[in-house]
Amino acid sequence: MNNFHIFLGATVADAAARPLHWVYDPQKLKKYIKGKKEIAFQKQNKSPFYSIKTGKVSGYNDVGQVMFRTLISTNKKSDILKNFKKNIVRNFGSGSAYWRNLKLRKKYKKIKWKKPMNGPWIHQNILETIQNIKTRKKIITGGTKVNESDGYCAALPYYLYSNSDKELKRVIRSVANSKINETYALAKLKIIDLANNGDKNPVHTFVKKYGKNKYFKEVVHNIKKVLRLKKKNHVGVVRKFGKACSYPGTFMGSIHAMITAKNYKTAVIKTIKAGGCNCSRANFVGAYFAALKGIKSIPKQWVKKTKPAGSIIKLI
């Protein structure tokens, strides 16, 4: 557990992007960032769907925060996943701000969306996970309806504790139970691992290493698509592959930011400017550059602005 700066990288990037989370209208996004020297950590929430204080993280990274807290409070390795599930219910379930907003969200669906909800937004995967944990009818408790980054976010802190593929797959599927969720989450962690172990070009190395691997066949194919567009404008590439939360688009957009940016800050800024589900991409991009360039690559002022950063820094 000596590499928590990688999780810090994901956390800070998520918080930096969060005030502009889920802004899909490019004209509105341009208006929000026009003339601003710093577009990260915008003081005013501009997400059209939900509003939380600047410095707090989205529901994606908050899944990782739950795993992080579980790891540092659990003595026996065999209890980690069990405790993680309990903590997921505690953090996101009945009585939480996430759960209270679920009722409001259902009401909003019946009317035209005029303003963001006050408070956090629970994701479909986590909603299903809580229901599965409570009914106890499923051993593998993750959601199956969407293919999004919740599984990766849960697994990232765990990877810093143990990088066993078998264990990581179990963690991923505990909140996001599909082959696509598992494959892309594991691919992200493999790329981060290459960066953390000193590889100078982790994305290319991943393609070479797993080019003939059946498990990662689709992932490699999609990375190659992105590599062919390296010289293209990032905003346009993200629009082409999808600005939404789902795989493979969110993965491909992240890869393009990683291969076209020179450092942590420029990569996160690119990610924010591309719009849409910037937080899901930021959690991968931020972790990658923290692994590749080290903790000093994360801007100190950004770290200070990130609410959960303090508890992570204590363990670095």
C-alpha positions in Angstrom: 0.0 0.0 0.0 2.9 2.4 -0.8 1.3 3.9 -4.0 -1.7 5.8 -2.7 -0.5 8.8 -4.7 -2.1 7.0 -7.6 -5.5 7.1 -5.9 -4.8 10.7 -5.0 -4.3 11.4 -8.7 -7.7 10.0 -9.5 -9.4 11.8 -6.6 -8.0 15.2 -7.4 -8.8 14.9 -11.1 -12.4 13.9 -10.3 -12.8 16.9 -8.0 -11.3 19.2 -10.6 -13.7 18.1 -13.2 -16.8 17.7 -11.0 -18.4 21.2 -11.2 -18.7 20.7 -15.0 -19.8 17.0 -14.8 -22.3 15.9 -17.4 -22.4 19.2 -19.4 -23.2 17.7 -22.8 -24.1 20.9 -24.6 -20.9 22.2 -26.2 -22.1 25.7 -26.5 -23.0 25.9 -22.8 -19.6 24.4 -21.9 -17.8 27.0 -24.0 -19.8 29.7 -22.3 -18.9 28.3 -18.8 -15.2 28.2 -19.5 -14.8 31.3 -21.7 -12.2 33.7 -20.5 -11.3 31.7 -17.4 -7.6 31.2 -16.6 -8.5 28.2 -14.5 -11.4 25.9 -15.6 -10.7 23.2 -13.0 -12.5 23.5 -9.6 -15.1 26.1 -10.8 -16.6 27.7 -7.8 -20.1 27.6 -9.2 -21.7 24.2 -10.0 -22.5 24.0 -13.7 -23.6 20.3 -13.8 -27.2 20.4 -15.0 -28.2 17.3 -13.0 -26.8 17.6 -9.5 -25.0 20.1 -7.4 -22.4 19.5 -4.6 -19.7 21.8 -3.2 -16.6 22.4 -5.2 -13.8 20.1 -3.9 -16.1 17.2 -3.3 -16.0 14.2 -5.6 -18.5 12.6 -7.9 -20.3 9.3 -7.2 -17.6 7.5 -9.3 -14.7 8.5 -7.1 -16.8 8.2 -4.0 -17.0 4.4 -4.7 -13.2 4.4 -4.5 -13.3 6.4 -1.3 -15.5 3.7 0.3 -12.9 1.0 -0.8 -10.1 3.2 0.5 -11.7 3.6 3.9 -12.5 -0.1 4.0 -8.9 -1.1 3.3 -7.5 1.1 6.1 -10.1 -0.1 8.6 -10.1 -3.8 7.9 -7.5 -6.1 9.6 -8.2 -9.4 7.8 -7.8 -9.6 4.1 -10.7 -12.1 3.9 -13.0 -9.5 5.4 -12.3 -6.7 2.9 -15.0 -7.4 0.3 -17.6 -8.2 2.9 -16.9 -4.9 4.7 -16.7 -3.0 1.4 -20.3 -4.1 0.6 -21.5 -3.1 4.1 -19.8 0.3 3.6 -21.3 0.8 0.1 -24.8 0.4 1.7 -23.9 2.7 4.5 -22.5 5.4 2.2 -25.0 5.2 -0.6 -28.0 3.5 0.8 -31.0 4.4 2.9 -30.5 7.5 5.1 -27.7 8.8 2.9 -27.9 12.0 0.7 -27.5 9.8 -2.3 -30.6 7.8 -1.4 -32.7 10.8 -0.5 -31.9 12.3 -3.9 -33.1 9.1 -5.6 -36.7 10.0 -4.7 -36.3 13.5 -6.0 -34.7 12.2 -9.2 -37.7 10.0 -9.9 -39.9 13.1 -9.5 -37.7 15.0 -11.9 -38.1 12.4 -14.6 -41.8 13.3 -14.8 -41.1 17.0 -15.4 -38.8 19.0 -17.6 -35.3 19.2 -16.0 -35.0 22.9 -15.0 -32.3 22.9 -12.4 -29.8 20.5 -10.8 -30.7 18.6 -7.7 -29.1 19.8 -4.5 -26.8 16.9 -3.4 -25.1 13.9 -4.9 -26.2 11.5 -7.6 -26.4 7.7 -7.1 -25.3 5.7 -10.2 -27.3 2.8 -11.7 -24.6 0.3 -10.8 -24.5 1.3 -7.2 -28.3 1.4 -7.0 -28.5 -2.2 -8.3 -25.6 -3.3 -6.0 -27.4 -2.1 -2.9 -30.5 -3.9 -3.9 -28.6 -7.1 -4.6 -26.7 -6.9 -1.3 -30.0 -6.3 0.7 -31.9 -9.2 -1.0 -28.9 -11.6 -0.6 -30.1 -13.5 -3.6 -26.8 -13.0 -5.5 -23.3 -13.8 -4.6 -22.0 -11.4 -7.2 -23.7 -8.2 -6.3 -22.8 -5.7 -9.0 -25.2 -4.0 -11.3 -25.7 -5.5 -14.8 -27.7 -2.8 -16.6 -24.9 -0.3 -17.4 -21.2 -0.6 -18.4 -19.6 2.3 -16.5 -16.5 3.1 -14.4 -17.8 2.2 -10.9 -16.0 -1.2 -11.0 -12.7 0.4 -11.9 -13.2 3.1 -9.2 -13.8 0.4 -6.6 -10.8 -1.6 -7.8 -8.2 1.2 -8.0 -7.5 1.5 -4.3 -7.6 -2.3 -4.0 -5.0 -2.7 -6.8 -2.7 -0.6 -4.6 -3.2 -3.2 -1.9 -3.1 -6.3 -4.1 -2.8 -6.6 -7.8 -4.1 -10.2 -8.1 -6.3 -10.4 -11.3 -8.6 -12.9 -9.5 -9.2 -10.6 -6.6 -9.5 -7.5 -8.7 -12.1 -9.1 -10.9 -14.1 -10.0 -7.8 -14.0 -6.4 -6.6 -15.0 -5.0 -10.0 -18.0 -7.3 -10.2 -19.1 -6.6 -6.7 -20.4 -3.2 -8.0 -20.4 -3.6 -11.8 -21.2 -7.2 -13.0 -20.6 -7.6 -16.7 -17.8 -8.8 -18.9 -17.4 -5.3 -20.4 -17.1 -3.7 -17.0 -14.6 -6.3 -15.9 -12.4 -6.2 -19.0 -12.1 -2.5 -19.4 -11.6 -1.9 -15.7 -8.8 -4.5 -15.6 -7.2 -3.0 -18.7 -7.1 0.4 -17.0 -5.4 -1.1 -14.0 -2.9 -2.9 -16.3 -2.0 0.3 -18.0 -1.6 2.1 -14.7 0.6 -0.7 -13.4 2.9 -0.4 -16.4 3.1 3.4 -15.7 3.8 2.7 -12.1 6.6 0.3 -12.9 8.5 2.8 -15.0 7.3 2.0 -18.5 7.8 5.2 -20.6 4.9 4.4 -23.0 2.4 2.3 -21.1 -0.4 2.4 -23.7 1.7 1.2 -26.5 3.3 -1.4 -24.3 -0.1 -2.7 -23.3 -1.0 -3.1 -27.0 2.2 -5.1 -27.6 1.9 -7.2 -24.5 -1.8 -8.1 -24.9 -2.1 -7.9 -28.7 -2.7 -11.6 -29.0 -4.6 -12.0 -25.8 -8.2 -13.1 -26.4 -9.4 -11.6 -23.1 -8.3 -8.1 -24.1 -9.0 -8.4 -27.9 -11.7 -5.7 -28.0 -9.7 -3.4 -25.7 -6.6 -3.6 -27.9 -8.7 -3.1 -31.1 -10.2 0.1 -29.6 -6.8 1.4 -28.4 -5.5 1.0 -31.9 -8.4 3.1 -33.2 -7.5 5.9 -30.8 -3.8 5.7 -31.6 -4.6 6.3 -35.3 -6.3 9.6 -34.2 -3.4 10.9 -32.1 -3.0 14.1 -34.1 -6.7 14.8 -34.1 -8.4 17.4 -31.8 -9.2 15.8 -28.4 -12.7 17.3 -28.1 -13.6 15.9 -31.5 -12.2 12.5 -30.7 -14.2 12.3 -27.5 -17.3 13.3 -29.4 -16.6 10.6 -32.0 -16.2 7.8 -29.4 -18.9 9.1 -27.0 -19.0 11.7 -24.3 -21.2 9.6 -22.1 -20.3 7.4 -19.1 -20.3 4.0 -20.9 -17.5 1.7 -22.1 -15.9 1.6 -24.5 -16.3 5.4 -25.2 -15.2 6.6 -21.8 -12.1 4.4 -22.0 -11.2 5.5 -25.5 -11.6 9.2 -24.7 -9.3 8.8 -21.7 -6.7 7.0 -23.7 -6.6 9.9 -26.2 -6.1 12.4 -23.4 -3.3 10.2 -22.1 -1.4 9.9 -25.4 -1.8 13.6 -26.4 -1.0 15.3 -23.0 2.5 15.8 -21.6 1.5 16.0 -17.9 -1.2 15.6 -15.3 -2.6 19.1 -15.4 -2.9 19.4 -19.2 -4.5 15.9 -19.4 -7.2 16.8 -16.9 -7.9 20.1 -18.5 -8.3 18.3 -21.9 -10.7 15.9 -20.2 -12.8 18.7 -18.7 -12.9 20.6 -22.0 -14.2 17.5 -23.8 -17.5 17.7 -21.8 -20.0 15.0 -21.0 -19.0 12.5 -18.3 -15.6 14.1 -17.6 -15.4 12.6 -14.1 -15.4 9.0 -15.3 -12.6 9.8 -17.7 -10.7 11.9 -15.1 -10.5 9.0 -12.6 -8.5 7.0 -15.2 -6.5 9.9 -16.6 -5.5 11.3 -13.1 -4.5 7.9 -11.8 -2.4 7.2 -14.9 -0.4 10.4 -14.8 0.1 10.2 -11.1 1.5 6.7 -11.7 3.6 7.8 -14.7 5.0 11.1 -13.3 4.7 10.7 -9.5 3.0 12.7 -6.8 4.8 15.9 -7.7 2.9 16.0 -11.0 -0.4 16.7 -9.2 -0.7 20.5 -8.7 -0.4 21.3 -5.0 -3.2 23.9 -5.2 -5.5 21.3 -6.7 -4.7 18.9 -3.9 -5.6 21.6 -1.3 -8.9 22.2 -3.0 -9.9 18.5 -2.9 -12.0 17.6 0.1 -11.0 13.8 0.5 -7.3 14.4 -0.3 -6.2 14.9 3.3 -7.0 11.4 4.4 -5.2 9.9 1.5 -2.1 12.1 2.0 -1.7 10.9 5.5 -0.9 7.4 4.2 1.5 8.5 1.4 
